[in-house]
């Protein structure tokens, strides 16, 4: 938890440096609020909550007998655990629109739940760290979120991360170029979104199962080849050549080029930017730019994601509010930092100084010294028992506390303290002010 708190604090500082403010939403929502926002597979992963009391009392006997769970569920379950933080955020915005200033920038660090099969990098409960901007369609918002990806992951020390970028309008144009009609676009995106899991042959089989035209399968190898372009501007050139006759796709490509060029001009490394023509993001509410972050040689899949949504608030009766947001997956980032042993050195228990309680000492002075350390902004504690010094020093070592303060008789008579460095083994007799300064200096080194 010390490591996780450091991770949350690091991301919180990045979010707040860009002007985002924190909110929280409840852990559960109306089931009708969540259903239909995450694609057909996402809907199956929503954790439903049974109605209070006798939840079968009003259930239809015929539905019970038929075991039609899809039809029965709305009768016995009206609420569900939240699947992500974005849909609840849209509800929050609509409910509080008279109190908010737009564009509204919020961040949120809370748990979400998905009925996924547990495995490496897959959790049924996990923490998302989201930031969203709603109330503007300016593409500068996408730029800011790419900057936040770069700044946040760099601050966390995540090695070899890649910010993958695409646009749902580009996807629609590519699907159309492959002979996929608008009514089949969702089937096409669901299939291509599985490319990393089932491979190219698996996607072709899924195309066939979903009744997509053979031209879509014939087009797939050329789309997969686009992923080999390491230079994002070269990838955009290649995609532009494929979509010469698709106006909406060309407009989206122009926006993506501006985004990449602005990101590089403002300090985002070109090496961490990628254009992925088959990045789909399976959530149905995305309408524009979409993002996903992966890490080279990591044991888990994407660690971050996000995108533009033009009318998510419309489901709550307030249409026309465009927004864009990204999410850092805290648990997968933790997995990556564990895998690469990339955590920074940090005191495991967040204790700067332990004050020894001396047998025959002056408890009032020891309590006063502990309080003085805290007043100086240092975490400190007084050992609760007058145990042998060997036992107290062992406790400090077990907690990885670097500094131990002793107020022996000679130190008390001189109005000083003895400060022992448990890492170096050295000890000095100092004034309290000198001792505080030494501990504070060690925190900065």
Secondary structure by P-SEA (a helix, b strand, c coil): caaaaaaaaaaaaaaaaabbbbbbbccccccccccccccaaaaaabbbbcccccccccccaaaaaaccccccccccccccccccaaaaaaaaaaaccccccccbbbbbbbbbbbccccccccccccccccccccccccaaaaaaaaaaaaaaaaaaccccccbbbbbaaaaaaaaaaacccccaaaaaaaaaaacccccaaaaaaaaaaacccaaaaaaaaaaaaaaacccaaaaaaaaaaaccccaaaaaaaaaaaaaaaaaaaaccccccbbbbcccccccccccccccccccccccccccccccccccccccccccccccccccccaaaaaaaaaaaccccccccccccbbbbbcccccaaaaaaaaaaaaaacbbbbcccccccaaaaaaaaaaacccbbbbbcaaaaaacbbbbbcccccbbbbbcaaaaaaaaaaaaac
